[in-house]
Amino acid sequence: MTAVTSTTFDLRTEPRGYVSQVCVVALKELRDSLRNKWFLSFSLLFAVLTCALGYLSMAGTGLDGVAGFGRTAASLINVILLIVPLQALTIGAGALAGERDRGTLEYLLAHPITRGELLAGKFLGCAIALLSSLALGFGAGMIVVATGGRTQQIGGFLLMILATNALAVAMLSVGFLISALCRRGSTAIGIAILFWFSLVFLSDLGLMGGTLLLHFQARTLFLATLANPMQSFKMSVLGSIHTSLDVLGPAGAYAVREYGPQLPAIFMTAIAAWIVLPALSAYALFTRRGDA
C-alpha cells in the first residue's frame, strides 16, 4: 500500500542501535502512509462519517433530549466495523508483500538493519499512522457533539475509542501476518479483503445458522463471539453504552450472568490476543525466511 522510493531511506548515515533503527523505519513508513491516497481517502471518509453521525444523533431530540456521546457511539459501531478493520488489514497486508512484489525488500535489507528491526519499524509506523487517522475522525466527531452541549455517556464513547484503537492494531497485526506469508502484494490484499469479509458477514451468518440448525448453547455462542475480534469489540462497546448485553441475545445474556463486571477485561483480552499472536507469528515467519 505504500511506496518505498518516495522517502529517503539510508540507515548508513543514522546512529546505530535497535531503537534508532526501528524509529528510522517507522518514520519512513509514517511519511509514506501520509502520502498514500488510499490511506488519506479512508481517513477522510471516517472523519466525515463520524461528524455526520454525531450531528444526526442529536437531530430531533430537542433541548431536553438524551442524545450525546452514547447515541453517537451506538451509531458509529457499524461504521467502525466496516471501515477500520478493512483499512488496517490492507495497510498491513501490503507492508511486506508489496515491498517484496516490487523488488524493493532486497534494497531495504541491504542496509545495516536486521529483519526484526525492519518488521518492528514498519509495524510501528503503520500503527502510528492508523491511530492518527482514527484520532482525527474521533476528534472531529467529539467536537460536533460537544458543541451541541450533549455530553451524556462520554465515558462509553471514550471506551469505544480505546476499543477501536485496539481493534485497529489487531487487524493491522493480522495484515502483517498475511503479508509475511504472501510473495505478491495483490495476493496479500485479496486474502486480507476475504478475511475482512468473513469476519464481518460470514461469522454472523455462521452463528445464526449454527443456532438454528445445530442448536448451539449460549456458552458456545459466547465463545464463538470471543474468537471474532469484531464481535468482541461490538460486545464491549454495547455493554459500556447499554450496561447490559441482553440486546445481543442469548450470548449476551449468558455473558452478563456468568462474568458480570469481568466482561470488559475479557473482551479486551480477546482483542489483545489478536494483536500479540499474529504479530509474533509474522515476526517468526519473516525473520526465518532466507529469501527477500
Secondary structure, DSSP 4 states (H G I P E B T S, - for coil): ---STTS---GGGSPPSHHHHHHHHHHHHHHHHHT-HHHHHHHHHHHHHHHHHHHHTTTT--TT---SHHHHHHHHHHHHHHHHHHHHHHHHHHHHHHHHHHT-HHHHHTSS--HHHHHHHHHHHHHHHHHHHHHHHHHHHHHHHHHTT--TTHHHHHHHHHHHHHHHHHHHHHHHHHHHH-SSHHHHHHHHHHHHHIIIIIHHHHHHHIIIII---HHHHHHHHHTSHHHHHHHHHHHHHHS--GGG-HHHHHHHHHHGGGHHHHHHHHHHHHHHHHHHHHHHHHHH-S--
